[in-house]
Amino acid sequence: VKIAIAELEQEGKKAAGVFITSPTYNGVCSNISEISQICHSHGIPLIVDEAHGSHFQFHPNMPKTALSQGADLVIQSTHKVLCSFSQSSMLHLSGDRIDRDRVHKCLQSLQTTSPNLLLLASLDATRDELSKNPNTLFNEVMELVQQVKELINHIPGVLLLDLSCFSNNFSFMDPLRMTIGVQELGLSGLEAYNILSTSHGIEPELIGTQSFTLAFSLGTNKEHTQRLVSGLKYLSINFLQEEREIIKIDHGTDRVPFGEVYMSCTPREAFFAKKKKVNFEKCIGEVCGEFICPFPPGIPMLIPGEIITKRAMDYLIQVKDKGAFLKGAADPLLSTVVVCDF
Ligand SMILES: Cc1ncc(COP(=O)(O)O)c(C=O)c1O
């Protein structure tokens, strides 16, 4: 954050604010208190996408909330780990660095004039539930997760993501998120999911190329965690002995397939431009006319306006062959690609 602000200043510009996502989908939290101090020392607000952290307030062993660490505006998907209906979320404002009237006006320009009262009532019911026993509500699931992690740590070939996996200085992880690496079993995240889903009824929150992520919540019980341990033991017994090649998706040297992005025009210009379909072999160098979003992980690899590179196409083919579905692509098999016809 310091470097980004300084770079803008060198260009004679001033950052209007800082926007970060914490925790990540996998539950990794940034050091928000340090980041908010940096922002405030420059007189700018910190906005945090805390979609996956609406439960942090409710147990002493959870990471601290973004608000308590000095964030000015925080967006939480209350429906994700707490119990409100899907689509219901909360926007929290603190202090006076952000103009409340302006936020209100922006919301008015985006929101429907007919709010769904079921959603609002479910937010209120969640608030009511939490206010009754805010310090103990998560005790049971926190204990269950602690026990299950100890058991999983002893299953050969099954890897648990924790803070020691990072070279960066991350300090906290959500105890209710568990990312399980299966590369030592010679499986992709999707293959492990297909097996676990059929054999043990396990449904991850997120499926990656080499791992999958589970979300625990107030609904988790002992039968669920026992089923998880039994499923992972099943994978370990059946796949570890076979000396299969460890699957590694080759992201190149920096392991970031999204690092190389060349835009030819804005997504809006590309969206409204005339389009044509070209054969897969001829699409490199063309301007992409569609979103191509492999699921998992569900992040667009190419967006309208982006120049199609060989590296992007190689990655898409690789994940497609591993079983990923290419959402957004007119031809999910990728024999043709929609490009802009300028
Ligand atoms: C980091 C992050 N922010 C925001 C969202 C969107 O939240 P919502 O589904 O409440 O609109 C998601 C959805 O998964 C997310 O992962």
Ligand as a Chemical Component Dictionary entry (heavy atoms), coordinates in Angstrom:
data_LIG
# 
_chem_comp.id                   LIG 
_chem_comp.type                 NON-POLYMER 
_chem_comp.pdbx_formal_charge   0 
_chem_comp.three_letter_code    LIG 
# 
loop_
_chem_comp_atom.comp_id 
_chem_comp_atom.atom_id 
_chem_comp_atom.alt_atom_id 
_chem_comp_atom.type_symbol 
_chem_comp_atom.charge 
_chem_comp_atom.model_Cartn_x 
_chem_comp_atom.model_Cartn_y 
_chem_comp_atom.model_Cartn_z 
_chem_comp_atom.pdbx_ordinal 
LIG C1 C1 C 0 -14.116 -11.435 -1.776 1  
LIG C2 C2 C 0 -15.546 -11.353 -2.231 2  
LIG N1 N1 N 0 -16.173 -10.154 -2.247 3  
LIG C3 C3 C 0 -17.464 -10.036 -2.639 4  
LIG C4 C4 C 0 -18.179 -11.140 -3.045 5  
LIG C5 C5 C 0 -19.592 -10.969 -3.486 6  
LIG O1 O1 O 0 -20.431 -11.058 -2.384 7  
LIG P1 P1 P 0 -22.022 -11.208 -2.541 8  
LIG O2 O2 O 0 -22.261 -12.608 -3.023 9  
LIG O3 O3 O 0 -22.549 -10.997 -1.154 10 
LIG O4 O4 O 0 -22.459 -10.180 -3.515 11 
LIG C6 C6 C 0 -17.576 -12.404 -3.048 12 
LIG C7 C7 C 0 -18.357 -13.585 -3.457 13 
LIG O5 O5 O 0 -17.997 -14.693 -3.305 14 
LIG C8 C8 C 0 -16.230 -12.515 -2.624 15 
LIG O6 O6 O 0 -15.619 -13.712 -2.620 16 
# 
loop_
_chem_comp_bond.comp_id 
_chem_comp_bond.atom_id_1 
_chem_comp_bond.atom_id_2 
_chem_comp_bond.value_order 
_chem_comp_bond.pdbx_ordinal 
LIG C1 C2 SING 1  
LIG C2 N1 SING 2  
LIG C2 C8 DOUB 3  
LIG N1 C3 DOUB 4  
LIG C3 C4 SING 5  
LIG C4 C5 SING 6  
LIG C4 C6 DOUB 7  
LIG C5 O1 SING 8  
LIG O1 P1 SING 9  
LIG P1 O2 DOUB 10 
LIG P1 O3 SING 11 
LIG P1 O4 SING 12 
LIG C6 C7 SING 13 
LIG C6 C8 SING 14 
LIG C7 O5 DOUB 15 
LIG C8 O6 SING 16 
# 
